[in-house]
Amino acid sequence: MINFHVDRSSSVPAYAQLVRQVREALRIGTLRPGDQLPTVRSVVTSCTVNPTTVLKAYRELELSGLVEARQGAGTFVSGTLGHADPHVMARLRGSLARWLGQAREAGLEDEDVQALLASVIAENATPAKRENAEGAA
């Protein structure tokens, strides 16, 4: 099961943080179809957010086809994102964790790491994504 967290200092709304966390968990294989999301009440308690915030996040995920609400049973994962081999993802995650340790030793903070990662992603965008970005500019 996923353990949600909300960063109150973030400019991203709390409901969007919850949505992002579910989408990321689906991509890395932490959540799979059939898994149950935490109840609204438990998210409200653990993240100290309004129930409407959690309901909004779950509704957005439902409209995206990623979860389904079952009357009286809860909210369950019904879709998937990404198609990477779980073993490959685990190996890459380990490599990334080691790299992050090196970055921390070098004095990089979270924002430094995020900026560095975003720049590398942008520089190495797939040709289709690069064309879409250039066409939108």
C-alpha positions as CSV (number, residue, x, y, z in Angstrom):
1,M,0.0,0.0,0.0
2,I,1.1,3.5,-0.7
3,N,1.9,5.9,2.1
4,F,1.0,9.4,1.1
5,H,2.8,12.6,2.2
6,V,2.0,16.2,1.6
7,D,4.6,18.9,1.4
8,R,3.0,22.0,2.8
9,S,5.8,24.2,1.6
10,S,5.2,23.1,-2.0
11,S,3.4,25.3,-4.5
12,V,1.7,22.2,-5.9
13,P,-1.8,21.7,-4.4
14,A,-2.2,18.9,-2.0
15,Y,-4.6,16.9,-4.2
16,A,-2.1,17.2,-7.1
17,Q,0.7,15.8,-4.9
18,L,-1.5,12.8,-4.0
19,V,-2.3,12.2,-7.7
20,R,1.4,12.5,-8.6
21,Q,2.3,10.0,-5.9
22,V,-0.1,7.4,-7.2
23,R,1.0,8.0,-10.8
24,E,4.7,7.6,-9.7
25,A,3.9,4.4,-7.7
26,L,2.2,3.0,-10.8
27,R,5.2,3.8,-13.0
28,I,7.7,2.2,-10.7
29,G,5.6,-0.8,-9.8
30,T,4.8,0.0,-6.2
31,L,1.1,-0.1,-7.0
32,R,-0.5,-2.6,-9.4
33,P,-4.0,-3.2,-10.6
34,G,-6.1,-4.6,-7.8
35,D,-4.2,-2.8,-5.0
36,Q,-6.3,-0.8,-2.7
37,L,-5.6,2.8,-2.0
38,P,-5.8,4.1,1.6
39,T,-9.2,5.2,2.8
40,V,-10.0,8.8,2.6
41,R,-10.2,8.9,6.4
42,S,-6.7,7.4,6.8
43,V,-5.2,9.9,4.3
44,V,-6.9,12.8,6.1
45,T,-5.4,11.6,9.4
46,S,-1.9,10.8,8.1
47,C,-1.5,13.9,5.9
48,T,-3.8,16.3,7.9
49,V,-5.7,17.4,4.8
50,N,-9.4,18.0,4.2
51,P,-11.4,15.0,3.1
52,T,-12.4,17.1,0.0
53,T,-8.7,17.2,-1.0
54,V,-8.5,13.4,-1.0
55,L,-11.8,12.9,-2.8
56,K,-10.7,15.4,-5.5
57,A,-7.4,13.4,-6.0
58,Y,-9.2,10.1,-6.1
59,R,-11.8,11.5,-8.5
60,E,-9.1,12.8,-10.9
61,L,-7.4,9.4,-10.8
62,E,-10.8,7.7,-11.5
63,L,-11.4,10.0,-14.4
64,S,-8.0,9.1,-15.8
65,G,-8.9,5.4,-15.6
66,L,-6.3,4.6,-13.1
67,V,-8.5,3.7,-10.1
68,E,-12.1,2.7,-9.5
69,A,-14.2,3.3,-6.5
70,R,-16.2,0.3,-5.2
71,Q,-19.2,1.1,-3.1
72,G,-18.5,0.1,0.4
73,A,-15.2,-1.5,-0.4
74,G,-12.8,1.4,-1.2
75,T,-10.8,2.7,-4.1
76,F,-8.7,0.2,-6.1
77,V,-6.1,0.5,-8.8
78,S,-7.5,-0.4,-12.1
79,G,-5.0,0.9,-14.6
80,T,-1.3,0.9,-15.3
81,L,1.4,3.4,-16.4
82,G,4.7,2.5,-17.9
83,H,5.8,-0.8,-19.2
84,A,9.3,-1.2,-17.9
85,D,10.5,-4.5,-16.6
86,P,10.3,-4.4,-12.7
87,H,13.8,-6.0,-12.4
88,V,15.2,-3.3,-14.6
89,M,13.4,-0.6,-12.6
90,A,14.8,-2.0,-9.3
91,R,18.3,-2.1,-10.7
92,L,18.0,1.5,-12.0
93,R,16.5,2.6,-8.7
94,G,19.5,1.2,-6.8
95,S,21.9,3.0,-9.2
96,L,20.0,6.2,-8.7
97,A,20.1,5.8,-4.9
98,R,23.9,5.4,-5.1
99,W,24.2,8.5,-7.3
100,L,22.0,10.5,-4.9
101,G,24.3,9.5,-2.1
102,Q,27.3,10.9,-4.1
103,A,25.3,14.1,-4.8
104,R,24.6,14.5,-1.1
105,E,28.3,13.9,-0.3
106,A,29.1,16.7,-2.8
107,G,26.8,19.1,-1.0
108,L,23.8,19.1,-3.3
109,E,20.5,19.8,-1.8
110,D,17.1,18.6,-3.1
111,E,16.5,21.5,-5.3
112,D,20.0,21.2,-6.8
113,V,19.4,17.5,-7.6
114,Q,15.9,18.2,-9.1
115,A,17.4,21.0,-11.3
116,L,20.2,18.7,-12.4
117,L,17.8,15.8,-13.2
118,A,15.4,18.1,-15.0
119,S,18.2,19.5,-17.2
120,V,19.4,16.0,-18.1
121,I,15.9,14.9,-18.9
122,A,15.4,17.9,-21.1
123,E,18.7,17.4,-22.9
124,N,18.0,13.8,-23.5
125,A,14.3,14.0,-24.5
126,T,13.1,11.5,-27.0
127,P,12.9,12.9,-30.6
128,A,9.0,12.8,-30.5
129,K,8.9,14.8,-27.2
130,R,11.5,17.2,-28.5
131,E,9.5,17.9,-31.6
132,N,6.3,18.4,-29.6
133,A,8.1,20.9,-27.3
134,E,9.5,22.8,-30.2
135,G,6.2,22.9,-32.0
136,A,4.5,24.3,-28.9
137,A,7.1,27.1,-28.6
